[in-house]
Amino acid sequence: MKYVLLGLLALLAACSDPAAFRQPSPGPVRVIGSHGRLPGHFSSPRGIDFHPDGRIAVADRTGRVQILSAGGAPLREWILPAFDNGTPTGIIFDAARPGTSTLLLADTHYSRILRYSLDGKLVQQFGEYGGEPGKMIYPTDIALDPRGNLYITEYGIRDRVMKFAPDGHFIQEWGDSGTEPGQFQRALGIVWIPPGRLIVADTCNHRLQVFTDDGKLLAVWGKVGKGLGEFKYPYGLCVLRDGRILVCEYGNNRLQCLSAEGKPLGFYGRAGRTPGEFATPWGVAAGPDGNAVVADTGNHRLQILDVARISWTGGD
């Protein structure tokens, strides 16, 4: 009994350590955090992104933003100005200019975009409630091009993509609510890829749509389902260094990997609680070392994936 109690005390000590993470061995997955309000722990993490130096930014349902080291140690956190109405779903580092990195958040339920310094100081805010050009209802995610222009997905009165200059000046918009090509139903994710394309996770239409960065529709990928090339509530997406695209499927509790041209290559993950399994994952971001981080929302944790070691099932 003495040894059992000692073992339980050691386990509790490890779980209470804010910087603790579980490292399955061997395997391609590292789990960071668990449910809680301590630094390095999470309550329904949603927005997720990697900085080029490996730091990770996370926004969760409590209105808290955390910045972690590449190894998962908590570095800094802050609380948003208001979160009673709801909390952000999209977050992205603006790291185009070395030494001046900032963090952008789509403050969904307050109809605005927030820009923070990496020490948590609010340095820019723009957006106001409305369906007219330049206004927004529920902004959900942000993509950046090399010039610093912002592409913002939004739902509410309108379902659309809006383009803003770095200073918050409105440039253009496209899309509307519906199921036809070029229309959206609650688009929740967007990513820019060279030489000038945008991929949008058209969530409730269970598909991806590809546009030029001035709004011309190029392709529609997928339909609802569980098979290869099918999706069930795609929420987040990212592009790896080799051009492959990862799609985070909230409804199918998995990642799906596509080629740069949209060819489905395979799946990873399933519903569950163990490393490599997911519970309603919300977002995925590509890391500087070829890895990826997943906001495993229902499990209140992050999972870092060594993508090179992932076995993608269901592909050719």
N, C-alpha and C positions, 0 to 999 in steps of 0.2 A: 504493500500500500504506500509506503514511504516513497518508492521510486515512481509509482504512478502519479502521486501528488507533485513530485519534483518535475515530472514531465509536463503535467498540466500547467504548472507555474511558468515553465520555460516557454510553452506555447502561447500563453496569455501575454507574456512579456514581448514576444515577437510580434503578436498581432497589435499591440498598443504602440509599437514604434512607428512614428509618422513616416519614416523613410523606408519602412519594411516593404519588401516585395517578395513574391514567391517565384522561384526559378525552377521550373520543371527541368529534369535532367535525365536522359538527353531529350532534346526536342527543340522545335523552332519557335517556341512561344515563351514570353516572359510576362507575368501578370503583375500589375502595379496597383496597389491600393485595395480597399474594400469599402463597405458602407460606413460612412461616418462623417463627422464635421472637423476632425483633426486635419492638420496639414498633411497632404499626401493621400487623403481618403476622399470619397466622393459620394454625392447623392444624385443619382441619375445624371451622369456626365453626358453632355450633348455635343457642344462645339469642341473641336479638337484640331490642333495644327502642330506641325514641326517647324522649328526655326532651322535655317541652314547649318547652325552650329550644334544642332542636336537637342536644344531645349524644346520642351513641350508646353503648349498652352491648352488649358481646359476650362470650359465654362460649364457649370452644372446647374441643377434646378433650384438651388438655394440662392441664386444670384451672386455666386462667388466665382471669381476668376483665379486660377492658380497657374503659376509657371514652375515647371519641374526641370530638373537636370535630365540629361539623356539617360541616366541610370534610374530615374524615378524619384530622386530626392527632392522634397519641396524647397523651393528657393524664395518664392514671394507669393502673396495672395492679397486680394482686395475684394470689396463688396461693391456692386454696382449702385449708382445713385438711387435707383428705385427698382423694385421687383415685385411689388404686390400684384400687379396685373399679369405677370408672367416673366419669363427669363429668356435670354438669348439662345438661339439655336445655331448660329453661324459665327465662326471666329477664324481669323487668318493673320499671320505675321506679314507686315509690309517690310521686307528686308532687302529691298532693291538697292538701297544706298547704305553701304557699310558704315557702321557707327551711329546710324540714325534710325535703327529699327523701331517700329511701332507695332501696336496690336489693334486690329480693327474688329469690332463686334457688330453683328446685326441684332440690334436691341428690339427684338421682334414685336413685343406687345406695347412698346412705346414709340413705334413708327419712326425710328431714327437709327443713324449709324454713329457709333462711338469710336473714337481713336484714343488709345492710351500709350503713354510711354511705358517702357518695360519695367519701370518701378511703380507703376500704378497711377500715374498722374493723368487725368483727363486733359487732352491737348486739342481735341477737335470734336465737334458734334454737328451733324446736319440732318435734315429730314423733318417733316411735319405731316400730321395726319391728313390724308386725302387721296382721292383716286385720280386727280389731275396729273399731267406730266410734271415730274420733279417732286411730287409728293408721294407718300407711301402709306400703306395700311399695315401689313404684317411682313416686313422684310425678313427673309429666312437665312440667306447665305450670301457670301461675297467671294468673287474671284477677282484677281488682279492681273493686268497685263504688264509687260516690261516698262511701259511708260507711267505706270501707277494708276491708270484708269480703273474704276471700280465697276463691276458688273454684279447687280443685285437681283436675286430672285425674290418675288413677292406674291402674296395671295391676299384675299380680302374682297374688296369691291371688284378688283381686277386681279387676274393671274398673269404675270408678265415678267420680263427682264428689263431692268433699267440700267443705263450706262451713265456714270458720273465721272467728271474730272477729279484729280486728286484733291482739289480744294473744295469739293462738294458741289461744283457747278453741274447742273443737269445737261446731258448731251442728247440722249435719245432713249426710246423705249420700243419694245415690240412684244407681241403676244396678247392673248386675251384668254378668258375662261372658256374651256370646252375640251372636246376630245379629238378634234381634227388636227392634222399635222400643223405645227406652229402654234397650237393652243396648249394650255396647261390646266392641270388640276392639282393645285397645291405643290408646286415645284419647291423642293427642299434642299437641293444641292446644285452647285455649279462649279466648274473648274475651267480655267483657260489653258490651252495647250498650243504650242507652236505649230505652224507659223502664224496662227491667228484664228483659232477655232475655240468655240465654247461648247462644252457638253453640259446639258442640264438634266438633272434627275427629276423627271416629270412624274412625281411620286404616285398620285392617285390614278394616273393613266398607266402605271406599271410599265414605264418605258424610259428610254433616254432619247433626247433630241440634240442634234448637233447643228450649230449655227456658225456663220462667220461672226467676227466681232463687231460687225455693223448690222447684224440681225437677219441675214439671209439664211433660210433653212437649207441645210445640206443633206441631212439624213435623219431617219427615225429608226431606233434600234429596240427590238424586243416587244414583248406583250406579257400579259399576266400569266403566271404559271410557275412551276417548280423545275422545269426542264432546262437544258442548256440554252442560253440565249433568252430565257424568260425571267421575269422579275416579279416579286411581290413586295410592293412598297419600297422601291429604292430610295434611300434617304441621302446618303453621302457618297462621294466618289473622289478619287484622287488619281494622279498619273505618276507612275514610277519612273525612275531614271531611264529605263530602257524603252519607255513609251507605252508599256502596257497600262491598262486602266483597271483599277479596282473599284467595284461597286458594293456598297454596304446595303444589304437587303434587310430592312427592319422586319418584314413579314416572314421571310424565309430563314431568318436567323443564320445568315451565312455571308461570306464574301464571294463575289463572282469576278473572275478575271477575264478581261477582253484584250484583244490586240488593239493597236492604235487605230486600226480600220474598223473596229467593232466586232471582229470575229470572236465568238465565245470560246474560251480556252479551258475553263474548268471552274470548280467550286472549292471552297474551303470552309469548314465549320458546320455546325448543326446546333439545334437547341440544346442547352444544358448549362451546367455550372462549372465544369472542369476546364482547365486550360485548353484553348482551341475550340471551345464551345461558347455560344453566345445566347444572350437573352435580349431581344429587341435592340440590336446594335443601331446606333444613331449616326455615327460619323467615322470616317477613316481618313488618314493623312499619310503622305509619303515622306519618309525620312531621308536624311542626307547620305546615309550609308546603304541605301537600297532596301531598308526595312520599312515597315508601316506600323502605325498605331491605330487601334480601334477603340472608339468610345463604346464599351460594352455596357449599355445604359441600364438594362434590367438587372445586371449583376453588380452594378455600382463599382466598376473598375475599368482600368485600361488594360489592353493586351498589346504588347509589342511583338510583331511578327518578323522573323527572319525570312523574308520572302524567298530568298534563294533556296531555302531548305524546305519550303512548303511543297507538299505533294498535292497538286491540283487534280481533283478527280472529275470524271465526266467529260474530259476533253478528248481530242484526237490521240 
